[in-house]
């Protein structure tokens, strides 16, 4: 009975696989969300750090301008007039010396009328179209303001390998003030806002680092989730394979139980045949044979006797097939020369091989031997050759190849040039009572399989590329005898199993082709 194949659909892991894929999707979504959240947090931290730095730089610049320009100029000229080249030059020197090495891209000073009174770019002096919207508010409140200026979308920046310079700018608006005294009521210094300082810094490199940090987080999350998913799939695969093997073993045990039940039923049939048919059939065959010897000429009575004798022999062979399958004996363990057995079988079949036009080609090395029962192995080889010859029907070749494998087993391959085994029926060819021929008991190959299995070997049927059928036998060599277990009766059962007593010396005729 062939084992039914166990597929993934038969295994209860569909929900587990579905949940694993759902988990992967959730992990990926959470990874993207986490990377976005951490990236935003990093950008906020970066902005705060840059704002603190800009505030300190603007405050320092305001202090330097007041100490090094405003006071000396007011004392020297009595008033501030940046239109005078001397005063403008002095202010420019103070500003340039203060911001040197600080990576300031643009710097302007706006007066109360929102006009550019000072710029590190002389061409911008006196312009009113450059004034940011926040300048009046800073003049009024005296509080600095900060703004991120960008010309690249953040999503696009995520996929830009090298961001262009000045892609992200931090604009700081800081009030320029002068101290006018101390408030007697509060005791705090009072100041007067005289203008607004605008500073622009290029923070593109910092944003680029944040983006790289986001990609690092995303890659780490994706990598870890992929590894976890792969491990989960691996464990599911291992569990499926283990469960598949156990299910296959369970089905095999069920098949064997079904096989044993079939054998039990066959045993009862064989008991009936042995007691009710065998003895009368022997008398009929003996009587027909005796009458044939006494009959003379080609008369009608002789033809009837020949028919009776032939049919009794065929029926006797059918009974023997049942007995042979239900009564496999424990094989002897002795050295058996494979070539000697093949020579014996070939000598017996030579005449029929010539009549059918079948050539027997052997490639079996000299000295190749197996450990087993000479008589049983002869019957197995003989019947495989008969099956192959009957399958070819007329004109063909049977090739026999033998070798000793590294695992200590001897491999014998019988390859005929016939039509081969029916592909759809190949799994059932070793089932008892299954036959593809109009005549036959369907016990030929199962009996051969029983003989090989009782020698701790195995038998395989296949249709190799090309044509014909291939029967492969694996039998233990004498060198592997030390590792062999006690022989077991696999594929059949003794008559005693069914409580049947068979007559001694029952003939062991060759098996019919299946």
Residue, then its C-alpha position, 0 to 999 in steps of 0.5 A: x500500500x503506497x503512502x499518501x504524500x503529505x503536503x503543506x496544505x495538510x499541515x495546521x500551520x496556515x494560520x501561523x504563516x499568516x500571522x508571521x506575515x502579518x507580524x512582518x508587515x506590522x514590524x515594518x510599519x512600526x520600524x518606519x514610524x519609529x524611524x520617522x519619530x526618532x528623526x523628527x526628535x533628532x531634528x527638533x534637538x538639532x534645531x534647539x541646539x542651533x538656536x542656542x548657538x545662534x542666540x549666543x553668537x548674536x548676543x556676542x555680536x551685539x555686545x561686541x558692536x556695542x562695546x567696540x563700535x557704538x560707544x566709541x563712535x558715539x563718544x567720537x562723533x556724538x551720533x551714529x551715522x553709518x552713511x559715513x564711510x569711516x563709521x561703516x568701515x569700523x562697524x564692518x571690522x567689528x562684525x567681520x572679526x567677530x563672525x570669522x570662522x563661524x560659517x555665517x552665510x548672510x548677515x544684515x542689520x535693519x534700522x527702525x525704518x526696515x532699511x538694510x543699514x549694514x550687510x556683509x554684502x555691500x550691494x544690499x545696503x539701503x534696500x527695503x525688499x529684503x526685510x523679513x516679516x518678523x523684523x517689526x515684531x522683534x523691534x517691538x518685543x525685543x525677543x529673538x526669533x528663529x526660522x528654518x528656510x529650505x528649498x528641498x522637500x524633506x521627503x525628497x531629501x530622504x532619497x537624495x545622496x548628496x544635498x546641495x549646499x544651502x538646502x537648509x538655512x537657519x535664520x535668526x532675528x536678534x534685537x540690537x540694543x543699548x543699555x540706557x540705565x538701571x530701573x530704580x523700581x526693579x533694579x534691572x538694567x534697561x535697554x533700548x532696541x535700536x535695530x534688528x540683526x539678521x543672521x543666516x547659517x547653513x545647517x544642510x550638513x546637520x540635516x544630512x546627518x539627521x537623514x543618515x541617522x534616520x536611514x540607519x535606524x530604519x535599516x537596523x529595524x528592518x534588518x532585525x525584523x527580517x532576521x526575526x521573520x527568517x528565524x520564525x519561518x525557519x522554526x515553522x519549516x522545521x515544525x512542518x517537516x517534523x510534523x510531515x515526517x510524523x504524519x507520513x509515519x502514521x500513514x505508513x503504520x495505517x497502511x501496514x495495518x491495512x496490509x495486515x488486515x488484508x493478509x489476514x483475510x488472504x490467510x483465511x482464503x488460503x486456508x480454504x484453498x489449501x484444505x479444499x482445493x489443493x488435494x483434489x487438484x493434485x489428484x486431478x493433475x496426477x490422473x490427467x497425467x497418467x491418462x495422457x501417458x496411456x492415450x495413443x494418437x491424436x484423438x479427441x480424448x487426448x486433447x481433452x486430457x491435455x486441456x484438463x492437465x494444463x488447466x490443473x497445472x495453471x490452477x495449481x500455480x495460482x494456489x502456490x502463488x497464494x501460499x508463497x506470499x502468505x508463507x514466506x520463510x526466514x532466509x538462511x544467511x550464507x555467501x551467495x555468488x550473484x553471477x552464479x545465480x544469474x548463470x543458473x537463471x539464464x541457463x533455465x531461460x535461454x530457450x525462451x529468451x531465444x524464442x522471444x528474441x530477447x538478448x540478456x546483457x550483464x555487467x556484473x563484476x566477478x566475485x560480487x556476492x551477497x548475504x542471503x538464501x540462495x534458493x529464495x534469491x534465485x526465485x527472485x532473480x528468475x521471476x524478475x527476468x521472466x517479468x522483463x521477458x514477458x513485458x518485452x514480448x518480442x525482440x528486445x534486451x535486458x540489461x543487468x548491472x551490479x556494483x557494491x556501494x560504499x554503504x556496504x550494500x550490493x545494488x543490482x539493476x534489471x533494465x528491460x526495453x519494454x514499455x515500462x511500468x504504467x506511470x499512473x499505476x507505479x505506486x501500486x505495483x507492489x500491492x498484492x493482487x494488483x495486476x495490469x495483465x488480463x491473467x495473473x494473481x497480482x502476487x509476482x512482484x509483491x512476493x519478490x519484494x517480500x523475499x528481498x525485504x526478508x534479506x534486510x534489503x529493498x526493492x525499487x521500481x521506476x521508469x528511467x529516462x528513455x524506455x523500459x522498466x527498471x527494477x533495482x534491488x539492494x541487498x547486504x554484502x557479506x562485509x556488512x553482516x556485522x551491522x545487520x539486524x535479525x531478518x524480519x518478515x516484511x510484506x507477508x506473514x507466515x501461515x502459522x500467523x493465521x493458524x494454518x497448517x500447510x503440507x510439507x514439501x509444497x512445491x515452489x514453482x516460479x511466480x507468474x508475471x504480474 
